[in-house]
């Protein structure tokens, strides 16, 4: 079992709040700096074409201040690929979002998109950027992900979060199998979506080989009550077995 798993804080919701007033409060750059100062191992952003939260200029401006791990996730459209190659984050996470989609709600059908993913990942790999593919827990799909040249997968954890309150064992079982299968074919394992202080420790304690979790919505909601520093400390504590 993994005993050291990195916490990447997704700061999209900070940008959503800022954009509501059209000014610069809260300051996305300051929040990124503070998250790292408070112990976050990385910063995640998910720029979308409509720029309803993180904007293209945010991504460019964040690069100099993110000294931990910078993870940019999104649908690899030509514009997204250009931005990532310009910024050169430590990691890019490929997500099959559609334009205007409220939030990510499914992973890739890797086999159906194999040629596209192969070509896209090759471009990022040539630039020295670690690649991760957003997927569900289907084992054959995960094996296909290994054939793309990706370094990692990110497991879509909403099904786990939905079932956890009533049946945590059943909720986590597919993720245990998926993580073991990914490890067996040489992939690193990230996870994210609806992970929270309620369900994170159980997930981490049971899922092997877990390199990183990316958490935004629940963490920012908790920070409204606990404060950002205490919230990050609480999530880091939940990542200890």
N, C-alpha and C positions, 0 to 999 in steps of 0.2 A: 504494500500500500504506500502511496505517496504521502509523505509527512510534511513536505514543503511545497505549497502551491501558491503561485503569485496571484495577487489581486490587482486587476486593471479596472480603474474607475471610468465608466462611460459618462462623459460630461454633457451629453446632448441636452438633457433636461435643464441644465444651467443656461444653455443657449436659448432654449424655448422661453424661459422666464425673461431673459434679457430682451428677446425679440418682441415680447408682448408690449413693451413700452417704446421700442425703437431707439433706445439709448444704449449705454454701456454699463448697466447695473442690473444684475451682477456681472462682474468682469470675468469672462471665460478664461483669459490668460492667468489672472490671479488665482482663480479656483484651481486650475491645473497645477500651478506652482504650489499652492497650499496642500492639495491632495498628496503630492509627492513629499512635501515636508512632513505631513502627518503619517506617512508610512506606506502610501500606495506604491505598488511595484511598477505601475504603468498607467498610462492614460489612453482611453479608447474614444474615438469619435466616429460617427457614422454620417458623413455628409450625403444629403439626398439632392436630387436635381432641383427641387423647389426651394431649397435652402430654408426650410421652415424652422430649423434649429441650427445646427452647425453649418457655417457657410464656408465657401471655398477660401476666402481670405482668413478665416479662423484657422483652417488647416495650415496655411502657409505661416501664419504668425505664431502658431503653437510650436512649430518645429524647433526654434531656438530655445524654448523654455522647457521642453520636455526632455529631461536628462535621464529618466528611467527608460521604460519601453513605450514607444509610441506605436499604437495599433490603429490603423485606419481600416474600417470595414465598410462594405458597400457592394452594390451591383457593378461588376466590371464593364461598364459602358466605356466607350472611347474617352470620354471626358474624365471619368474616374481613373482610368489607367494612366492618362496623362498627368493628372494631379499627383497620384501616388509616386510615379517615376520622378516627378519633380521634387517632391518632399523627401523621398527615401526614408520612410519610417522603418523601425525595426521589424514590424510585422504588418502584413495586409491580410484581412479576412474577407473572403469572397462570399457574398450573400445574394441569393437570387430574388432580390426585391423587384417589384414592379413600380413604375412611376406613380407617386401619390399614395403608396401603401402606408398605412398607419404605423405598422411596426412589422418586424420580420416574423413570419408565421410558418415557415417551412424551410427545410434544407434543400440542397441540390439533388436532383436526379442525376447522379454523376455519369452513369453510362450513356444517358441520352445527350449529355453535354460534354462528352469526353474530349473530342477534338478541340472544342472551344476552350475548355479548362486547361488542356495541355498547352495550347499556344499562349494563353494568358499567363499561366504560371511560369512558363519558360522565360517570358519577358521580365517578370518580377525577380526570378531567381538569378538571371543574368545581371541584374542591378544590385544583387546582394541582399534582397529583401526576403525575410522568412514568410512563407505562405501558409495560410490555413483556409480550409473549406468548411463552410457551415453545412452540417448534415444532421439527419435523424439517426436512429439507432439500428437501422437495417444493416445487417452484417455484410451482405454482398455489396451494398452501396459503399460501405466503408472500404472494402477491399478494392473496389474500383477507384476510390479516392487515392489510394496508394499508387495507382498506375498513372496518375496525372503529374507526378513529380512534386506534389505538395509536401510540405514538411509536417503539417499538423492538420487535424480536423478540429472544428468547434462543434460540440454536441448541443443541439437545440433542446433546452431543458424545460420548456413550458409543460410538456406532458408529465414530467416528473413533478413539477410544482403543483399542477392541478390535482394529481392523485395523492400527493404526499399527506394532506390532512386526514384522509380516511384510511389509507393503506400504504404506509411508507415502504414496507418491504417490496410490495408489488411495484410501487412507483420507481424504485431505484434499480430493480433487477435488470431491465433492458440496458441500462447505462453501464452497469458492471460488465455485462457481456460485450457491449459495444467498445468500451475502453480497452478491455483485454484483447479484443480482436484487432483494434487499431494498433495497439502496441506490438502485437505479433507480426504485423506487416510493416513495422518500422515507422509508424506515424506517432507524433506527439499528440497529446489530448488537451484541448481547451474546452470550456463549457460556458454557456450563458443563455439567459432569458428567464426572467421571473425567479431567479435565485434571490433569497432573502435571508435575514437573520433567523427566520423561523425554520428554514429547510436546508441551509447551507452546510452546517456542520454534519448533519446526517449524510448528505450527499458526499461530502469530502471524506468522511470516515469510511465510506463503503465503496466508492469508485476508485479503482487502482489507477496509477500512472498519470494522475491529473496534474498537468503543468500549470494551468492558469484558468481562472474564472474572470469573466468580464461582467460587471454589474453596474447598472445605471439607475433605473427607475426606483427600485426599492431602496437603494442606498441613499439617493437624494431625498426621498420621502422620509426616511429615518433621520436624516440630518436636520430636517425641519424641527424635530423634537429634541434630538440628542446633541446637535451641533456636529459639524463636519469632522472635527478631530476625533471626538469620541466615537462617532459612527465608523470611521475607517478603522479605528482600533478594535471595535467590536467585530467587524467583518474579518479582520486579520486574526483575531482570537478564534473565530468560528472555523478558520482554516488550519487549526491545530487539532490533531487527534488526541 
